[in-house]
Amino acid sequence: GLPGNTVAAMVNLHLYGLPMLAARAGAKPVWPRGQAAATRGAITHPAERTDYAPAKIVGWRDDDPLIVERLGKGAAGLMPLLTADGLIEIGRERGDVVAGGVVVFSPLKTRFQL
């Protein structure tokens, strides 16, 4: 595996690195904008901390635009990043997320294209 926390590196690149590189290149920085998504399963989350995790789109509902599933259990795995459609954000104001709970989903496809 790679040294360090690969998920943390990707999150920081997504949130700060790409907008900073765009600004340095003279382009208008584009900050990630998430959308509401329902979770497929419950997610354990400590309150008082904002967390980001790789997630995959697993469906759509009529009342919710997306259903997402968190990928991976640990923070440093590379495989979840390779299969992720985006990142979910769980804000510091909430604790555990129940199945069907709403999180913020930011797609990666529009930001990282090969």
C-alpha positions in Angstrom: 0.0 0.0 0.0 0.9 3.6 -0.1 2.3 5.4 3.0 0.1 7.7 4.9 -3.7 8.2 4.7 -4.8 8.1 1.1 -8.4 9.1 1.8 -7.2 12.2 3.7 -4.9 13.1 0.8 -7.7 12.8 -1.7 -10.1 14.8 0.5 -7.5 17.6 0.9 -6.8 17.6 -2.8 -10.6 17.7 -3.6 -11.4 20.5 -1.0 -8.3 22.7 -1.2 -5.7 21.5 -3.7 -7.7 21.7 -7.0 -9.2 25.1 -6.2 -5.7 26.4 -5.2 -4.1 25.1 -8.4 -6.9 26.6 -10.5 -6.3 30.0 -8.9 -2.6 29.8 -9.4 -3.1 29.0 -13.1 -5.3 32.1 -13.4 -8.6 30.3 -13.6 -11.5 30.9 -11.3 -11.3 28.3 -8.5 -14.2 26.0 -8.3 -15.0 24.8 -4.8 -16.8 21.5 -4.4 -20.5 21.7 -4.1 -22.3 18.7 -2.6 -25.9 17.6 -2.9 -28.2 15.8 -0.4 -28.1 12.0 -0.6 -29.6 9.3 1.5 -27.4 6.6 3.0 -28.0 2.9 2.1 -26.9 1.8 5.6 -26.1 3.2 9.0 -22.8 5.0 9.5 -21.1 5.3 12.9 -19.8 8.9 13.3 -18.4 10.7 16.4 -20.0 14.0 17.1 -17.9 17.2 17.1 -15.9 16.2 14.1 -16.5 16.6 10.3 -15.7 13.4 8.4 -15.4 12.7 4.7 -15.5 9.2 3.2 -15.5 7.6 -0.2 -19.0 6.6 -1.4 -20.7 4.9 -4.3 -24.0 5.8 -5.9 -26.2 2.7 -5.5 -29.6 4.1 -6.6 -32.1 6.9 -6.8 -35.4 7.5 -5.1 -38.3 9.7 -6.1 -38.1 11.8 -3.0 -34.3 11.8 -2.7 -32.1 12.2 -5.7 -29.4 9.8 -4.7 -28.8 6.8 -2.5 -25.1 6.3 -1.5 -23.1 3.7 0.3 -20.0 4.4 2.2 -17.0 2.4 1.0 -14.4 1.0 3.2 -14.2 0.9 7.0 -10.8 2.4 7.6 -9.4 5.7 6.5 -6.3 4.7 4.7 -7.4 2.1 2.1 -6.8 2.8 -1.5 -9.4 0.4 -3.0 -12.4 2.4 -1.8 -11.1 5.5 -3.6 -10.6 3.6 -6.8 -14.3 2.5 -6.9 -15.8 5.7 -5.4 -18.2 7.9 -7.3 -17.6 10.7 -4.8 -17.2 11.7 -1.2 -19.8 11.9 1.5 -19.5 14.6 4.2 -20.9 14.1 7.7 -20.9 17.3 9.6 -19.6 17.9 13.1 -23.1 18.7 14.4 -24.3 15.1 14.1 -23.5 11.8 15.5 -24.3 8.4 14.0 -26.2 8.4 10.7 -29.2 6.0 10.5 -29.9 4.1 7.3 -31.7 6.4 5.0 -30.2 9.4 6.8 -29.2 12.4 4.7 -25.5 13.3 4.1 -23.8 15.6 1.6 -22.4 13.9 -1.5 -19.8 15.5 -3.7 -19.1 13.7 -7.0 -15.5 13.1 -8.0 -16.0 12.4 -11.6 -16.4 16.0 -12.5 -13.2 16.9 -10.7 -10.9 14.1 -11.6 -11.0 12.9 -15.2 -8.4 10.7 -16.8 
